[in-house]
Amino acid sequence: MTGSEVPPSSPEPASSAPAAPPAFRLAYVPGVTPAKWVRIWEERFPDVPLTLHSVTAAEAQDALRAGDADAGFVRLPVDRTVFSAIPLYTETTVVVVPKDHIIAAVDEVTAEDLADEVVFHPLDDVLGWERPPGEPAFERPATTADAVELVAAGVGLLVVPQSLARLHHRRDLTYRPLVDAPQSSVALSWPEDATTDQVEDFIGVVRGRTVNSTRGRTTSRTQPATEQPKRKRPDAGGSARRQPGAGSGGRRGGSGGAKGAKTPRRGKPRRRS
């Protein structure tokens, strides 16, 4: 080997980079708009990606049970023996009608007002009717989207939570509140035996907790509360020490005055001769 020849250096082992935190997987049902909570999560936990998974109302509990999502915005009820749930809001129920329908001329309607109307009851209905109002259609539409198309065709009406009426909005349709109909509630839900730190963090986001609130958890994202200095207790004798210049004796409520304070002396009683 000549001096100009340099033996090839053996490659250094690659340094093991810290593993990236797993993504938080959030399911949501049609009608729910999670954008606000997603934005807060991304601002608060930029190192933990959040992935959204759209599921139907019927699929939501199965997706959580199978571990396809860590938590989800679902429609109540859920199986409370398996899932924890935080109710968030209850929606107004509305009837979707063509814009030229007579119902469009009023502010709200009752089930009795629909007695002579064909009202569609799709297979993915989320209101849980015992008996829907109006006259039943010849066949139940497979989905709410299919039912909306039939309403636009002028062959019937549809009763849904307001968020679904907005989701399937069309220019030729409108909706009015149905005051005596069942209502649908939305909740944040997750498997009770899978309450992870990420789930707890997302609960904090949904409930509006501040970034420094842990609710019993101590994480690297929060700082411990500053310990308050302890007050000095008075001397064992029971009298507090007075600072110079604090005034002279004769305080209200004092039993004998502070230490070192001068109090007026009373004359000795004279003896009777």
Secondary structure by P-SEA (a helix, b strand, c coil): cccccccccccccccccccccbbbbbbbcccccaaaaaaaaaaacccbbbbbbbbcccaaaaaaaaccccccccccccccccbbbbbcbbbbbbbbbccccccccccccccccccccccccccccccccccccccccccccccaaaaaaaaaaccccccccaaaaaaaccccbbbbbbccbbbbbbbbccccccccaaaaaaaaaaacccccccccccccccccccccccccccccccccccccccccccccccccccccccccccccccccc
